[in-house]
């Protein structure tokens, strides 16, 4: 996945994470507390 996802809020992660809903949740959890 592109590094831009880390800079973008959790909302964009959902749109940029069509590969797997399970992985999207893990990325969102990292962005929220970070």
SULDA-V233920 format. One line per field, one symbol per residue. ss: DSSP state (a for helix, b for strand, c for the rest). phi: phi as a letter, one per 30 degrees, with the letter a starting at -180 (. if undefined). psi: psi as a letter, one per 40 degrees, with the letter a starting at -180 (. if undefined). A space follows every 10 residues. Layout:
ss->???
phi->???
psi->???
This chain:
ss->cccaaaacca aaaaaacccc aaaaaaaaaa aaac
phi->.dddddddde dddddccdda dddddddddd dddd
psi->iieddddiid dddddefedh dddddddddd ddd.
